[in-house]
């Protein structure tokens, strides 16, 4: 499975592609950070991120795009910019029929380090180790993008099993309610 991980941000937006193999095998394909100048108008910054997302998706052809979910930040302005950048990337994927999965920062940290409260240095160190890279990806946004892709590769089978179980439970419930309706219609026996 090829996954494009995106650590959204207006100033620095991290992009990382990994290929997931059997078990927990993952291989780095590409990583970079797209930067937009802070003095540029918001719409122009989002356009640059959108164009970068288009290029990455067209070049690397991911099966899924994993984007960091804006969970909570103290600075509302930063949170809004992060959410807008993530939305632009999700839209680029959706236009191509590529599924998008959002992961919280704590899910990503737990997946790659074993602790949902790991710091950026720990995440970078583990990404470097997991992908057997000769040097740590810099800046942290690049490592975070790869961590998102790794997280999705490792969590996707569980997410898929849960979705199948939920669908099966919903079908069971539908059948049960249909049977109850039939019995009610038939009246007392």
C-alpha positions as CSV (number, residue, x, y, z in Angstrom):
1,X,0.0,0.0,0.0
2,X,1.4,3.4,-0.9
3,X,0.5,6.2,1.5
4,X,1.0,9.9,1.2
5,X,1.3,11.4,4.7
6,X,0.7,15.1,5.1
7,X,1.6,17.2,8.1
8,X,-0.5,20.3,7.2
9,X,0.6,23.8,7.9
10,X,0.6,27.2,6.1
11,X,4.2,28.1,6.6
12,X,5.6,24.5,6.3
13,X,3.5,21.6,4.9
14,X,5.2,18.3,5.2
15,X,4.8,15.6,2.5
16,X,6.0,12.0,2.9
17,X,5.4,8.9,0.8
18,X,5.9,5.4,2.1
19,X,5.2,1.9,0.7
20,X,3.8,-0.5,3.2
21,X,4.6,-4.2,2.8
22,X,3.7,-7.3,4.7
23,X,3.5,-7.0,8.5
24,X,5.0,-3.8,9.7
25,X,7.5,-3.4,6.8
26,X,7.5,0.2,5.5
27,X,9.9,1.8,3.0
28,X,10.4,5.5,2.4
29,X,9.7,6.7,-1.1
30,X,10.0,10.5,-0.9
31,X,9.8,13.3,1.7
32,X,9.9,17.1,1.4
33,X,8.4,20.3,3.0
34,X,6.5,22.9,1.0
35,X,7.0,26.4,2.3
36,X,4.9,29.4,1.8
37,X,5.9,33.0,2.7
38,X,4.1,34.5,5.6
39,X,3.7,37.8,3.7
40,X,1.7,36.1,1.0
41,X,-2.1,36.4,1.0
42,X,-3.9,33.4,2.5
43,X,-5.5,32.3,-0.7
44,X,-2.2,32.3,-2.5
45,X,-0.6,30.3,0.2
46,X,-3.4,27.7,0.0
47,X,-3.1,27.7,-3.8
48,X,0.7,26.8,-3.4
49,X,-0.1,24.0,-1.0
50,X,-2.9,22.7,-3.4
51,X,-0.5,22.7,-6.3
52,X,2.1,20.8,-4.3
53,X,-0.5,18.3,-3.3
54,X,-1.6,17.9,-6.9
55,X,2.0,17.3,-7.9
56,X,2.7,14.8,-5.2
57,X,-0.4,12.8,-5.8
58,X,0.1,12.8,-9.6
59,X,3.8,11.9,-9.3
60,X,3.6,9.2,-6.5
61,X,0.1,7.8,-7.1
62,X,-0.8,7.0,-3.4
63,X,-3.6,4.6,-2.7
64,X,-4.6,6.7,0.4
65,X,-3.7,10.1,1.8
66,X,-3.1,10.3,5.6
67,X,-3.5,13.8,7.0
68,X,-2.9,15.0,10.6
69,X,-6.2,15.9,12.2
70,X,-6.3,19.3,13.8
71,X,-7.0,18.1,17.4
72,X,-6.5,21.2,19.5
73,X,-4.1,24.1,19.6
74,X,-4.0,27.1,21.9
75,X,-3.6,29.5,19.0
76,X,-6.8,29.6,17.0
77,X,-5.2,31.3,14.1
78,X,-2.6,28.6,13.7
79,X,-5.3,25.9,14.1
80,X,-7.4,27.5,11.3
81,X,-4.4,27.7,9.0
82,X,-3.5,24.1,9.7
83,X,-7.1,22.9,9.1
84,X,-7.3,24.9,5.9
85,X,-4.0,23.4,4.6
86,X,-5.2,19.9,5.5
87,X,-8.6,20.6,3.7
88,X,-6.8,21.7,0.5
89,X,-4.8,18.4,0.5
90,X,-7.9,16.3,1.2
91,X,-9.8,18.0,-1.6
92,X,-6.9,17.3,-4.0
93,X,-7.1,13.6,-3.1
94,X,-10.9,13.5,-3.2
95,X,-10.9,15.0,-6.8
96,X,-8.9,11.9,-7.8
97,X,-11.1,9.4,-6.0
98,X,-8.3,8.7,-3.4
99,X,-9.5,8.0,0.1
100,X,-8.3,10.3,2.9
101,X,-7.8,9.3,6.5
102,X,-7.3,11.7,9.3
103,X,-5.1,10.7,12.3
104,X,-4.7,12.7,15.5
105,X,-1.2,13.6,16.6
106,X,-1.4,11.2,19.6
107,X,-2.4,8.3,17.3
108,X,0.6,9.0,15.1
109,X,3.0,9.3,18.1
110,X,1.6,6.1,19.7
111,X,2.0,4.2,16.4
112,X,5.6,5.1,15.8
113,X,7.0,5.5,19.3
114,X,4.6,3.5,21.5
115,X,3.6,6.7,23.5
116,X,0.9,9.1,22.5
117,X,2.8,11.9,24.4
118,X,6.2,11.5,22.6
119,X,8.0,14.7,21.7
120,X,9.1,15.7,18.1
121,X,12.6,14.4,18.7
122,X,11.4,11.0,19.7
123,X,9.1,10.8,16.6
124,X,11.9,11.9,14.3
125,X,14.3,9.3,15.8
126,X,11.8,6.5,15.4
127,X,10.9,7.5,11.9
128,X,14.6,7.5,11.0
129,X,15.0,4.1,12.6
130,X,11.8,2.5,11.2
131,X,12.6,3.6,7.7
132,X,16.3,2.8,8.1
133,X,17.2,6.3,6.9
134,X,20.8,7.4,6.8
135,X,19.9,10.8,8.2
136,X,16.9,12.2,10.1
137,X,14.3,14.0,7.9
138,X,14.4,17.7,8.6
139,X,12.6,19.8,9.5
140,X,10.2,18.1,11.9
141,X,7.3,18.6,9.5
142,X,9.0,16.2,7.1
143,X,9.5,13.5,9.8
144,X,5.9,14.1,10.9
145,X,4.6,13.5,7.3
146,X,6.5,10.2,7.2
147,X,5.2,9.3,10.7
148,X,1.6,9.9,9.4
149,X,2.2,7.6,6.5
150,X,3.7,4.9,8.7
151,X,0.9,5.2,11.2
152,X,-1.7,4.7,8.4
153,X,0.1,1.7,7.0
154,X,0.1,0.1,10.5
155,X,-3.4,1.1,11.5
156,X,-5.2,0.5,8.1
157,X,-5.8,-3.3,8.7
158,X,-7.4,-2.6,12.1
159,X,-9.4,0.3,10.6
160,X,-10.6,-2.0,7.9
161,X,-11.5,-4.8,10.3
162,X,-13.5,-2.4,12.5
163,X,-15.4,-1.0,9.5
164,X,-16.3,-4.6,8.4
165,X,-17.4,-5.4,12.0
166,X,-19.5,-2.2,12.2
167,X,-21.1,-3.0,8.8
168,X,-21.9,-6.5,9.9
169,X,-23.4,-5.3,13.2
170,X,-25.5,-2.8,11.3
171,X,-26.8,-5.5,9.0
172,X,-27.6,-7.8,11.9
173,X,-29.5,-4.9,13.5
174,X,-31.4,-4.2,10.3
175,X,-32.4,-7.9,10.0
176,X,-33.4,-8.1,13.7
177,X,-35.6,-5.0,13.3
178,X,-37.1,-6.3,10.1
179,X,-38.0,-9.6,11.9
180,X,-39.5,-7.7,14.8
181,X,-41.6,-5.7,12.4
182,X,-42.8,-8.9,10.7
183,X,-43.8,-10.4,14.0
184,X,-45.6,-7.3,15.1
185,X,-47.5,-7.2,11.8
186,X,-48.5,-10.9,12.2
187,X,-50.0,-10.1,15.5
188,X,-50.2,-12.3,18.6
189,X,-50.1,-16.1,18.1
